[in-house]
Amino acid sequence: MQTRQLGPFTVNAIGLGCMSMSHAYGTPDPVEAEKALLRALDLGYNFLDTAALYGFGKNEELLGRVLQGRRHEFVLASKCGMFKGPDGKRQIDGRPATLRQTCEAALERLRTDVIDLYYLHRRDFSVPVEDSIGEMSRLVQEGKVRTLGLSEVSAATLRKAHAVHPLTALQTEYSLWSRNAEIAVLDACRELGIAFVAFSPLARAFLTGTLSDPATQLEAADIRRHMPRFYPENYAKNLALLTRYQHIATDANCTLAQLALAWLLHRAPHIIPIPGTRHVAYVEENIGALKVSLSQAQMNQLDQLINHTTVSGDRYNAATQEEIDTEQF
Ligand SMILES: NC(=O)c1ccc[n+]([C@@H]2O[C@H](COP(=O)([O-])OP(=O)(O)OC[C@H]3O[C@@H](n4cnc5c(N)ncnc54)[C@H](OP(=O)(O)O)[C@@H]3O)[C@@H](O)[C@H]2O)c1
């Protein structure tokens, strides 16, 4: 097994993102999700990613129910700071009392005594990040949480928070088509000894080649419908990039999804991709990326083929972009 360091934990170099089992990409299928979770542990996945946000607690509940007898087999990561607001809609809230409440409810949903890695899901711009992380560090002192992380923050915010409590991980989007992390946070993580957990490493299915027509394949409630890169006019142009991408995958003797993950693993030793899936077959396929070896020439070809200058459409729409710590760009 290829491993990576995640603070005090040594984990499989590929983790499992559990979001789509309950949230974001269409109607959940708990039966298949349960099979996928169990198969993942059998295959050696030992770093699982969830959040209070996913299905407003349903994803944590799923993991708690299905994996309660196997809790010792994996490093459990969850997130606070983005949950259901009083109006029933998603709300960013980094106030200390809210984070504590979310953590205590999460422990019950997850049927565990301790969360190994607890992230602040989004920085709340109305609360100093030192206050949010300060309260989370008290959760560590109390033994409810083992280590801390942040998600989607700038290098400056990362440094501020790291000064309050040493961080284990930063979780931010990173894939061939989302390269913002290359501006500053990847380097900041390396310098500070913080693992970089790459979310949406398959470009939310774009880099798997299975999503050919978002307009007909995605359900009405799928969040990708609101992401500019998936708008029909942009997506058609993005799809054209996959022809050469497929040639490189054939050359490397792997699938398209495996190529996307192998590119990340070859990029730097502190990067841990967490591909998301609710399907057994994809759980099996994705871990196969550990066996893929890419030459420097293949890495260069990929870099030039798919990057921020060749992709059409912004990563997020304007409303979602406003929630992000833009200092990172
Ligand atoms: N911190 C944050 O703000 C944040 C934001 C987004 C995600 N995340 C975390 O990162 C994880 C991964 O990100 P993501 O799920 O957004 O994107 P992703 O991993 O880039 O892509 C997931 C999509 O690809 C599909 N897929 C997975 N493996 C495949 C394969 N081998 N062949 C074909 N299709 C495949 C999945 O399908 P199925 O689901 O239908 O199997 C799903 O539609 C999430 O689960 C979550 O834990 C964190």
The ligand as an SDF file (V2000), in Angstrom:
LIG
                    3D

 48 52  0  0  0  0  0  0  0  0999 V2000
  -14.2990   20.7580    1.5610 N   0  0  0  0  0  0  0  0  0  0  0  0
  -15.2120   21.0160    0.6480 C   0  0  0  0  0  0  0  0  0  0  0  0
  -15.7380   22.1180    0.5380 O   0  0  0  0  0  0  0  0  0  0  0  0
  -15.5940   19.9010   -0.3090 C   0  0  0  0  0  0  0  0  0  0  0  0
  -16.3200   20.1930   -1.4810 C   0  0  0  0  0  0  0  0  0  0  0  0
  -16.6310   19.1290   -2.3410 C   0  0  0  0  0  0  0  0  0  0  0  0
  -16.2430   17.8380   -2.0170 C   0  0  0  0  0  0  0  0  0  0  0  0
  -15.5640   17.5770   -0.8690 N   0  0  0  0  0  0  0  0  0  0  0  0
  -15.1120   16.2150   -0.4820 C   0  0  0  0  0  0  0  0  0  0  0  0
  -14.3390   15.6850   -1.5510 O   0  0  0  0  0  0  0  0  0  0  0  0
  -14.8930   14.4390   -1.9710 C   0  0  0  0  0  0  0  0  0  0  0  0
  -14.6860   14.2540   -3.4650 C   0  0  0  0  0  0  0  0  0  0  0  0
  -15.1880   15.3400   -4.2030 O   0  0  0  0  0  0  0  0  0  0  0  0
  -16.4540   15.2450   -5.1840 P   0  0  0  0  0  0  0  0  0  0  0  0
  -17.2870   14.0760   -4.8360 O   0  0  0  0  0  0  0  0  0  0  0  0
  -17.0540   16.6030   -5.1880 O   0  0  0  0  0  0  0  0  0  0  0  0
  -15.8200   15.1080   -6.6230 O   0  0  0  0  0  0  0  0  0  0  0  0
  -14.9400   14.0230   -7.3950 P   0  0  0  0  0  0  0  0  0  0  0  0
  -14.3410   13.0800   -6.4580 O   0  0  0  0  0  0  0  0  0  0  0  0
  -14.0570   14.8340   -8.2660 O   0  0  0  0  0  0  0  0  0  0  0  0
  -16.0130   13.3330   -8.3420 O   0  0  0  0  0  0  0  0  0  0  0  0
  -17.1250   12.6500   -7.8490 C   0  0  0  0  0  0  0  0  0  0  0  0
  -18.0060   12.2920   -9.0170 C   0  0  0  0  0  0  0  0  0  0  0  0
  -17.3050   11.3930   -9.8770 O   0  0  0  0  0  0  0  0  0  0  0  0
  -18.0190   10.1590   -9.9840 C   0  0  0  0  0  0  0  0  0  0  0  0
  -17.0070    9.0930   -9.9850 N   0  0  0  0  0  0  0  0  0  0  0  0
  -16.1700    8.7180   -8.9920 C   0  0  0  0  0  0  0  0  0  0  0  0
  -15.3280    7.7610   -9.4030 N   0  0  0  0  0  0  0  0  0  0  0  0
  -15.6470    7.4930  -10.6850 C   0  0  0  0  0  0  0  0  0  0  0  0
  -15.1440    6.5940  -11.6510 C   0  0  0  0  0  0  0  0  0  0  0  0
  -14.1120    5.7880  -11.3890 N   0  0  0  0  0  0  0  0  0  0  0  0
  -15.7210    6.5730  -12.8780 N   0  0  0  0  0  0  0  0  0  0  0  0
  -16.7700    7.3890  -13.1590 C   0  0  0  0  0  0  0  0  0  0  0  0
  -17.2730    8.2940  -12.2950 N   0  0  0  0  0  0  0  0  0  0  0  0
  -16.7290    8.3270  -11.0620 C   0  0  0  0  0  0  0  0  0  0  0  0
  -18.9360   10.1120   -8.7860 C   0  0  0  0  0  0  0  0  0  0  0  0
  -20.0500    9.3200   -9.0960 O   0  0  0  0  0  0  0  0  0  0  0  0
  -20.9800    8.6150   -7.9890 P   0  0  0  0  0  0  0  0  0  0  0  0
  -20.9950    9.5100   -6.7980 O   0  0  0  0  0  0  0  0  0  0  0  0
  -22.2960    8.5180   -8.6620 O   0  0  0  0  0  0  0  0  0  0  0  0
  -20.3920    7.2920   -7.6860 O   0  0  0  0  0  0  0  0  0  0  0  0
  -19.2760   11.5920   -8.6010 C   0  0  0  0  0  0  0  0  0  0  0  0
  -20.2860   11.9920   -9.5090 O   0  0  0  0  0  0  0  0  0  0  0  0
  -16.3640   14.5180   -1.5540 C   0  0  0  0  0  0  0  0  0  0  0  0
  -16.9480   13.2370   -1.4370 O   0  0  0  0  0  0  0  0  0  0  0  0
  -16.2650   15.2450   -0.2470 C   0  0  0  0  0  0  0  0  0  0  0  0
  -15.9380   14.3290    0.7930 O   0  0  0  0  0  0  0  0  0  0  0  0
  -15.2260   18.6100   -0.0180 C   0  0  0  0  0  0  0  0  0  0  0  0
  1  2  1  0
  2  3  2  0
  2  4  1  0
  4  5  1  0
  4 48  2  0
  5  6  2  0
  6  7  1  0
  7  8  2  0
  8  9  1  0
  8 48  1  0
  9 10  1  0
  9 46  1  0
 10 11  1  0
 11 12  1  0
 11 44  1  0
 12 13  1  0
 13 14  1  0
 14 15  2  0
 14 16  1  0
 14 17  1  0
 17 18  1  0
 18 19  2  0
 18 20  1  0
 18 21  1  0
 21 22  1  0
 22 23  1  0
 23 24  1  0
 23 42  1  0
 24 25  1  0
 25 26  1  0
 25 36  1  0
 26 27  1  0
 26 35  1  0
 27 28  2  0
 28 29  1  0
 29 30  1  0
 29 35  2  0
 30 31  1  0
 30 32  2  0
 32 33  1  0
 33 34  2  0
 34 35  1  0
 36 37  1  0
 36 42  1  0
 37 38  1  0
 38 39  2  0
 38 40  1  0
 38 41  1  0
 42 43  1  0
 44 45  1  0
 44 46  1  0
 46 47  1  0
M  CHG  2   8   1  16  -1
M  END
$$$$
